[in-house]
């Protein structure tokens, strides 16, 4: 692209867009061309939205979720049950639960999972704040971490640390995902679904 | 998402991202969450790149391509053949040619194609500047517009307007795209490929 080497502003924009997750170089180029011909006000609005969101949103001082003030919308909602805490890895996981509108408790965002190989130990994620929260009136914590080995290890660590405390620790059920065809379900999932099988007509 | 209604900065960012072409609401949400946890400097760089590109890039005064100065990199490149002009619809089309590095001429960006139903007539696109360019030493113009009806109509209009001028007007060949399986090629393409068939061993 000889003729394009002088396009430093354009190249710079393409590079920045291509740095975003799941946006390849071709999509970045397409987006950049779109933005160059979009109304200047639209580009300004996007540019400002980026800065304002990045600068104005901080971790909630209670749960670690994204918050525009000191507390997130969930922690400052008096209708939520503060004695029931769902432990997640990232703020994005909260969205999945909130979409259901089926969970009336609050959350705790770890900001990661234990991963000794990557140098992520208990003090690198928001575990201490979770244990501190558990000391004041929490009845149950639901572990909703990923089912990969780091997620499992983190769940096991939390369970062990809370064993002596008067708090119930549960985790999400394991089993077949909705709409799955047994033929294509992996072994570990089938094994767990079998172990966790449910009696449909319990007697006695 | 009751608890999220207070996230005006986040919602605003998601809306803006979702306004971009080929970015759905889910991708926009994922991008927004990524950006919230990205280093502030990275978000600033993206925000600035957007504004700088949008404000610093203008149409080349000769060909209408994106330019950071008065002329684009191609028009100001003395090694390019200024007597050979390839006519395209959008600046993005130029990229496709430049990737080949097989075209040594220059370009002319129409900024659209004729589309009477949408109110786009000859004066709504950069046709006059093309005709003016053709009056000073241009030997050939290659029409490289889309093969949809508006592109064809625009090509026909240009050909008609230049018929009396001493300039050769060509268009890109029509035929089977590379790697195509005849079974899946549409009728119009096959008809054009047949009409444009090439004698492989011309005699006499």
Interface residues (C-beta under 8 A of the other chain):
Chain A: X1 X2 X3 X4 X5 X6 X7 X8 X9 X10 X12 X13 X15 X16 X17 X19 X20 X21 X22 X23 X27 X29 X30 X31 X32 X33 X34 X35 X36 X38 X40 X42 X43 X44 X45 X46 X47 X48 X49 X50 X51 X52 X53 X54 X55 X56 X57 X66 X68 X72 X73 X74 X77 X80 X90 X91 X92 X94 X95 X98 X99 X101
Chain B: X1 X2 X3 X4 X5 X6 X7 X8 X9 X10 X12 X13 X15 X16 X17 X19 X20 X21 X22 X23 X27 X29 X30 X31 X32 X33 X34 X35 X36 X38 X40 X42 X43 X44 X45 X46 X47 X48 X49 X50 X51 X52 X53 X54 X55 X56 X57 X66 X68 X72 X73 X74 X77 X80 X90 X91 X92 X94 X95 X98 X99 X101
